[in-house]
Amino acid sequence: MTKIITVKGAVQGVGYRPFIAKWATKYGLKGNVKNIGAAVEILISGKEADIASFVCLLRNEMPLGAFILSVTEKEADPSLEVPDDFSIIESKELNLSEEIPVFLPDIGICKDCMDELLDKKNRRYAHPLISCAVCGPRFSIINRLPYDRETTTMDKFEMCPKCREEYSKGRRHYAQTISCHDCGPQMKFVFNDDNGKTQELQKEEAIERAVAELKNGRIIGLKGVSGYQLVCMPTEKAALELRKIKGRENKPFAVMFSDAEAASKAAHISPLEKELLESSERPIVLLKKKTDFPFEVDKGSIYIGAFLPSAGIHRILCDEVGPLIVSSGNKSDSPIIFKDDLFEKTFLGEIAGILYHDREINIAQDDSVVFTIDSISGESAQFIRRARGYAPLPFVIEGNSSFVQNKECILATGGDLKNTISFAKKDRILTTHYISDLNNDTYSMDFWNGVKRHYEELFELEPTVVVSDLHPLYASSYMADKMKLKQLKLQHHFAHIYSVMAENGINEALGAAFDGTGYGLDGAIWGGEFVRIKSDDPIRAGHLSYVNLVGGDKASKDAVQTMDCYIGECISLGLLDDKRVLMDSKIRMMMAAQKIGAGSFKSSSMGRLFDAVAALLEICSYNTYEGECAVNLEKYAHSFMEEDNGAYPEFEFKKKNESDELVFDQISLFKDIYMCYNTKAYDTKAIAYGFHMAIVKMIKEAFEALRGEIGIDTVCLSGGVFNNRIILGKSIETLSDLGFKVYWNKKVPLGDGGISLGQAYYAMLKGTDK
């Protein structure tokens, strides 16, 4: 019997063909295996029982790093010539236009390679770019599919005799990134000497110089697997200098540790957090601190972003120096740099030197960032940033067979903050890695276009439909509007809820979308929204009441100014009569601007309410990075839970009678918090916790009312506010106790990194409904 078997999934770049060859030989089968672009194709001949056992194995067994979407088989043409043994043959070009293929992300260093790296008797001892068939760069070095050495940036490196021998057998059989101290890319260290001349060191000398500079408290640049990084010891002086260089004021830095044991000395680590730290994705994991770091490292956060080496050079540096700050090689709010000349031009004059290698990076990726929460379904991981290690794995949308018939290729351009792009075809959505905030500067827009182009060329995507945000001034919307494609627009908060629906194959749901900013259907700024979605028909079902904010874009930064606007609203509505406040010239000026509408706009934003409360409680007065005030307010509420957990003020959002929507009064709530704080009825931590619980109570009341009115008991939670562990965890628990089926983002971030996924899913539903 002779059959042709096609295996689809993540089957390239993980030693899958050698795996097939090994097992086919064990079963006594003849034939061959080859990459065919989007899959692996196997020609197999032998006894029927042996072939059946072999196919069963393919469905259940796979090498580390692979996963299988489907295994299909068909009878081979009787005239097909079958070889006398089983072999791996050269890859075949294939048209990828029929569906989105699965290709692997960059894979963190595996245990076997780590053991070799640390073994003084091994020929790859201390090899900084060590890798094998199941680990190392994949997506960052691919030129085109299928994945072979000649289709990657490893093509220019000749193998030494020993590596060539290993390439034909063993752990590095067909390992396209194979290299050693004698061949392949090598580390170099470039620096300016005392006379201002540029010097360069090679191999061991390069690493020794980099280690010496780090031990002396200086900052170096490092070319990692997927882009450049800035590295230094986690000391007050070095961290402060790094903040100046990057333009990063208050956002905590992540710290890399040699291994999980080293990280456990600095932070509490749950079993799931340990699993995430040691996973092949190697994300940054936000852990509860055990010990304090210098203030300039973590800025007083109760968490530390911890991660483990993803490449051999990271482990070498950590073993030599100790824990290290390893930060993206960029200026704050700009995309990560991956080109050698640009990084040198940007940073060499400000740092001690650059440790780099000469393997070209085709597309840059930041480290992924996750945290864990405990919910009724157990501990789960949440993305803050989905990037290296996870992208470009696509999402397969379950539950709607009509998607498979959809021939359109959809492009979704996302939002302007935490931007990602998504492509959709048939029943799959391919969401890119985190790109950056889009600042309308040349580099970020060129970077955005480069990412889009790379995905389109690699996966042979030719979009016919583009869907973008409703905001007329977003750079992502501008880019979409320039394209000569069928245009769709989707309101920002609807996109948030569609992203949760996409992850779970849901066509109908209620949703809460809470964040800082989104352009509303009525021209106001939304951000505290309850929605109802039936297929491609989204409506706003409720929201926070409007407050008049002054200051345009400054309103999202200056929490004190936002607080003054809330106080002004309270006075105008007769809710406050505080003579000291009325004498404040800033508040009087704010009230005048609100009254005449000079530079003011209506906002239902939950994010801005967080800012106002944080400023009122004198916890945080300015957002130097997105959500800083909210993060610090959560910190106080968390401290109450841990330290006091006693009585707290039971604030509430009162319902207002406005049109057909549920409207919750945020002004009267703010007034109650103002009075509580000024009368010292409770301490600051208790008030912060009471505010959090008022939000959870409002969510409960809103969904109970909407379920009674609309009859839907499926609930989706999304938006940056739900990165708050208290609000997310308590909301899931409360709603589940009431019999709601509760979903939230798990495969993409709760914040704007999931917007493009939601946009793409909306377009899919719209296409299938016609």
Disulfide bonds with the S-S distance in Angstrom:
none
